[in-house]
Amino acid sequence: MPAAAPVSIAKPRDESPSALAAEGLSFSYGERKALSEVSFAIARGEVFGFLGPNGGGKTTLFKLLSTLVPLQSGRASVLGRDLGGDTKTIRRKMGVVFQHPSVDGKLTVRENLEHHGRLYGITGGRLRERANSMLDSLGLTARAGDLVETLSGGMRRRVELAKAMLHQPELLLLDEPSSGLDPMARREFSGHLEQLSRRDAVTVVLTTHHLEEAERCDRIAMLHQGQLVACAPPLELKSQVGGDVVVIHTSEPEVLQRKMMQQMKLKSAIVEGTLRIERPRGHELIRELVDTFGADIESVSFGKPTLEDVFVHLTGHKFDISGDAHDE
């Protein structure tokens, strides 16, 4: 499995102007490099995900794209505007959902929306109309008078989304939007994002370490140690893995790896103490492995490639989400 390496600029499939594009973005915190020569282009109307484990560079990239921190190196444009110099105009065309809640729990759902709308100069009848539209769109009308602090985590995230979309932005940026949600609430929230993209032609760009959430994106950019290692639709990424993925647990992986090469000419990779083999019809290989090396094998499994398998295939590392989410 190759080590992670930068990829060439990943462009959307059509030739329409990009909603968001970057070339050669690099960013460092002192001596530590958080991003290295990251390039991509996102088409208008796409649901696009930056996928990576904690520490991969997602949060730093989100801060740059959302104008929270200035560019250090490289170029980027948002909706045709230069990210390095036209941030005021960009902010008015962008909606942002942060990883940590930005709604006021002591206010009602409607009050949160109305206060946010006034920050964008929306008042009177237009404010009521926009608030009602977002409440209806996200299934919040019945809870409009409830204090936000009384809502479930999934409902609060809907309020965050309603607030971010109130001023009708063309681009919606979300940092780990389903963080803290259970799987059902996560799927529901992803459904709302897809609806916004399809119905309102909003470009949705999110960062995530949830593989299921990334699966629902039109395209995914994988980040590893500050580098962009792949960018394509989920199915296309999974097709890069050579067939089924067979995973072998053994007490001495190096010894078994040598035996498999000597006796079966079978190539494998050691990833954090397990042996991994990419091969079509993996279930047929398992029987042969157990018959030949049964004494050396503690357990063996196989399955169709997942996005995690793609990450391992490209980087030689497991998709580890146990690190510090803020150390990016």
PAROTI-192246 format. One line per 10 residues: their letters; for each residue x, y, z of C-alpha. Coordinates in Angstrom, 3 decimals, padded with zeros to 6 digits. Last residue first. Example, Ala and Ser with C-alpha at 12.3 -4.5 7.8 and 13.67 -1.06 7.14 Angstrom:
<recs>
SA	013.670/-001.060/007.140  012.300/-004.500/007.800
</recs>
This chain:
<recs>
EDHADGSIDF	-006.072/019.573/013.114  -005.630/018.940/016.812  -009.219/019.794/017.704  -010.593/016.287/017.181  -007.905/014.839/019.446  -007.325/011.275/018.376  -009.716/008.318/018.576  -010.993/008.615/015.018  -008.472/006.195/013.504  -009.056/005.191/009.866
KHGTLHVFVD	-006.330/002.581/009.754  -003.078/003.421/008.027  -001.449/002.205/004.794  -002.434/005.478/003.160  -004.302/004.677/-000.047  -005.477/001.130/000.679  -006.222/001.971/004.322  -008.371/004.926/003.233  -010.115/002.808/000.607  -010.777/000.130/003.231
ELTPKGFSVS	-012.381/002.800/005.441  -014.519/003.828/002.484  -015.758/000.254/002.377  -014.650/-002.614/000.159  -016.862/-005.721/000.115  -016.216/-008.092/002.976  -013.858/-010.665/004.448  -013.043/-012.145/007.810  -010.293/-014.174/009.470  -009.616/-015.187/013.060
EIDAGFTDVL	-006.721/-016.501/015.183  -004.720/-017.784/012.221  -001.329/-019.480/012.661  -002.596/-023.023/013.232  -005.016/-022.725/010.317  -002.287/-021.850/007.821  -003.006/-024.121/004.854  -006.624/-025.181/005.364  -007.523/-021.802/006.891  -005.934/-019.896/004.019
ERILEHGRPR	-007.556/-022.078/001.373  -010.979/-021.664/002.950  -010.486/-017.889/003.203  -009.455/-017.567/-000.442  -012.845/-018.706/-001.696  -014.623/-016.117/000.457  -012.408/-013.401/-001.019  -013.917/-013.719/-004.450  -011.765/-010.908/-005.876  -008.638/-010.051/-003.846
EIRLTGEVIA	-007.357/-007.354/-001.534  -005.413/-008.886/001.366  -004.989/-007.368/004.815  -002.876/-008.775/007.635  -003.513/-007.321/011.071  -001.107/-005.765/013.581  -001.628/-002.111/012.767  -001.845/-002.644/009.010  000.346/-005.411/007.611  -000.092/-005.730/003.871
SKLKMQQMMK	-000.544/-008.873/001.813  000.822/-010.523/-001.315  000.117/-014.217/-001.911  002.801/-016.221/-003.706  001.050/-019.226/-002.104  003.815/-021.042/-000.185  006.533/-018.407/000.086  004.295/-015.312/000.104  001.826/-016.813/002.550  004.658/-017.980/004.813
RQLVEPESTH	006.287/-014.539/004.814  003.018/-012.839/005.800  002.449/-015.449/008.499  005.773/-014.610/010.126  005.227/-010.846/009.880  001.709/-011.150/011.326  002.790/-013.038/014.447  -000.199/-013.282/016.834  -002.669/-013.512/013.962  -005.775/-011.651/012.856
IVVVDGGVQS	-006.480/-011.889/009.145  -008.511/-009.363/007.151  -009.714/-010.186/003.620  -010.930/-007.217/001.564  -012.919/-008.158/-001.524  -011.901/-006.939/-004.981  -008.890/-004.774/-005.788  -009.703/-001.506/-004.003  -009.948/001.348/-006.489  -013.641/000.514/-007.011
KLELPPACAV	-014.301/001.886/-003.537  -013.275/005.370/-004.663  -015.544/005.213/-007.696  -018.465/004.147/-005.543  -017.903/007.049/-003.129  -017.642/009.739/-005.851  -014.094/011.058/-006.341  -011.220/012.853/-004.578  -008.183/011.046/-003.184  -005.070/011.664/-001.056
LQGQHLMAIR	-005.575/015.293/000.006  -002.742/015.977/002.418  -002.841/017.391/005.943  -002.042/014.140/007.709  -004.668/012.281/005.700  -007.579/013.935/003.916  -010.039/012.143/001.639  -012.115/014.283/-000.721  -015.583/012.852/-001.257  -018.100/013.312/-004.036
DCREAEELHH	-021.884/013.232/-004.331  -022.098/012.776/-000.564  -024.215/010.050/001.030  -021.278/007.724/001.687  -019.579/010.519/003.674  -022.283/010.363/006.350  -021.868/006.593/006.645  -018.091/006.977/006.990  -018.394/009.430/009.870  -015.170/011.437/010.144
TTLVVTVADR	-016.813/014.492/008.654  -016.262/017.852/007.014  -019.105/019.345/005.013  -019.730/021.250/001.795  -023.300/021.758/000.575  -023.899/023.790/-002.595  -027.500/025.001/-002.490  -029.661/024.325/-005.548  -032.820/024.949/-003.480  -034.596/021.628/-004.018
RSLQELHGSF	-031.679/019.268/-004.674  -029.137/020.746/-002.251  -031.622/021.542/000.473  -033.128/018.052/000.232  -029.706/016.431/000.433  -028.927/018.420/003.576  -032.253/017.417/005.144  -031.543/013.765/004.400  -028.142/014.045/006.047  -029.919/015.264/009.206
ERRAMPDLGS	-032.222/012.246/009.169  -029.314/009.867/008.699  -027.474/011.423/011.650  -030.608/011.357/013.814  -030.904/007.610/013.165  -027.189/006.971/013.809  -027.146/008.874/017.132  -025.961/012.470/017.033  -022.892/013.745/018.894  -021.179/015.129/015.793
SPEDLLLLEP	-023.636/015.129/012.894  -022.499/018.452/011.432  -018.734/017.741/011.626  -018.022/021.263/010.323  -020.733/022.430/007.926  -020.407/024.931/005.076  -023.522/025.937/003.091  -023.098/027.832/-000.180  -025.691/029.857/-002.091  -027.013/031.434/001.087
QHLMAKALEV	-030.745/032.037/001.566  -030.594/034.360/004.619  -032.303/031.750/006.823  -030.107/028.846/005.716  -027.662/028.946/008.656  -030.502/029.439/011.148  -032.487/026.517/009.757  -029.373/024.337/009.904  -028.667/025.218/013.526  -032.341/024.595/014.338
RRRMGGSLTE	-032.053/021.187/012.679  -028.985/020.482/014.810  -031.075/021.298/017.884  -033.688/018.772/016.749  -031.061/016.023/016.468  -029.649/016.778/019.901  -033.095/016.660/021.496  -034.898/019.907/022.336  -035.509/021.448/025.765  -032.488/023.760/025.542
VLDGARATLG	-033.935/025.245/022.344  -036.856/026.716/024.273  -040.081/025.759/022.563  -042.193/028.259/020.612  -041.182/027.019/017.149  -041.568/023.349/018.139  -044.639/022.599/015.980  -043.064/024.476/013.072  -039.762/022.579/013.272  -040.129/020.084/010.438
LSDLMSNARE	-037.068/021.328/008.563  -038.851/022.927/005.615  -041.682/024.261/007.778  -039.389/026.028/010.221  -037.275/027.272/007.306  -040.275/028.775/005.506  -041.728/030.258/008.682  -038.420/031.983/009.450  -038.134/033.298/005.899  -041.693/034.677/005.895
RLRGGTIGYL	-041.364/036.210/009.354  -038.097/037.886/008.316  -039.640/039.130/005.063  -042.592/040.559/006.946  -040.471/042.688/009.224  -036.688/042.392/009.203  -033.717/040.836/007.392  -030.551/042.929/007.816  -028.221/039.917/008.064  -027.838/040.250/011.836
RGHHELNERV	-031.623/040.656/011.923  -032.006/037.146/010.547  -029.967/035.645/013.380  -032.193/037.244/015.996  -035.286/035.994/014.175  -034.002/032.438/013.853  -033.058/032.137/017.511  -036.367/033.685/018.538  -038.252/031.104/016.458  -036.534/028.164/018.172
TLKGDVSPHQ	-037.119/029.691/021.587  -034.352/031.410/023.491  -032.530/030.123/026.585  -030.694/027.464/024.562  -029.026/030.066/022.365  -027.872/028.467/019.112  -024.172/028.246/018.216  -023.672/024.576/019.025  -020.159/023.145/018.505  -019.240/021.653/015.143
FVVGMKRRIT	-020.140/024.873/013.381  -022.890/025.309/010.805  -022.098/028.086/008.326  -024.195/029.747/005.621  -022.430/031.631/002.842  -023.414/034.409/000.463  -023.119/037.188/003.046  -019.777/035.788/004.208  -018.356/035.885/000.682  -019.096/039.589/000.279
KTDGGLDRGL	-017.182/040.452/003.447  -014.379/037.973/002.693  -013.273/039.593/-000.567  -009.483/039.500/-000.216  -007.939/036.071/000.165  -011.103/034.136/-000.544  -011.249/035.715/-004.002  -014.856/035.704/-005.181  -016.263/033.438/-007.895  -018.659/031.658/-005.568
VSARGSQLPV	-015.775/031.048/-003.155  -012.226/031.278/-004.483  -008.975/029.861/-003.149  -005.241/030.396/-003.595  -002.122/029.002/-001.953  -000.242/029.874/001.218  -001.207/031.522/004.500  -004.911/032.112/003.970  -006.707/034.058/006.681  -008.577/032.411/009.581
LTSLLKFLTT	-012.324/032.309/010.221  -013.039/032.893/006.519  -015.331/029.810/006.266  -012.966/028.173/003.792  -009.915/028.703/006.015  -011.591/027.518/009.211  -012.992/024.468/007.412  -009.527/023.578/006.099  -008.098/023.762/009.625  -010.927/021.575/010.897
KGGGNPGLFG	-010.408/018.936/008.211  -006.609/018.645/008.554  -006.203/014.917/009.170  -005.848/015.189/012.950  -009.107/013.374/013.574  -009.696/010.889/010.789  -010.633/012.043/007.313  -013.492/012.865/004.988  -014.064/016.208/003.286  -017.569/015.884/001.879
FVEGRAIAFS	-019.298/017.441/-001.107  -023.028/017.710/-001.744  -022.906/019.400/-005.116  -025.184/022.212/-006.301  -022.392/024.340/-007.740  -019.334/022.259/-008.500  -016.487/021.814/-006.021  -012.852/022.213/-007.095  -009.830/020.791/-005.259  -006.218/021.487/-004.264
VESLAKREGY	-004.375/020.893/-000.973  -000.653/021.694/-001.052  000.035/020.663/002.568  -002.355/021.332/005.420  -001.737/021.135/009.198  002.034/021.679/009.084  003.528/021.882/012.570  006.449/024.299/013.028  004.245/027.190/014.107  000.696/026.195/013.279
SFSLGEAALA	000.993/025.688/009.540  -001.278/026.057/006.530  -000.985/025.039/002.902  -003.523/025.487/000.101  -002.032/024.665/-003.297  -005.112/025.382/-005.385  -008.600/025.905/-004.085  -012.068/026.014/-005.597  -015.567/026.612/-004.265  -018.808/027.075/-006.147
SPSEDRPKAI	-017.024/026.109/-009.324  -018.058/027.569/-012.656  -019.802/025.005/-014.877  -017.594/022.530/-016.754  -019.134/019.350/-015.387  -017.379/016.459/-013.647  -016.029/018.444/-010.729  -012.270/018.981/-010.550  -009.689/017.322/-008.317  -006.383/019.186/-008.451
SVPAAAPM	-003.547/016.660/-008.616  -003.020/014.336/-005.699  -000.700/014.789/-002.744  000.879/011.607/-001.389  -000.057/009.124/001.296  002.211/006.111/001.423  001.478/003.357/-001.006  000.000/000.000/000.000
</recs>
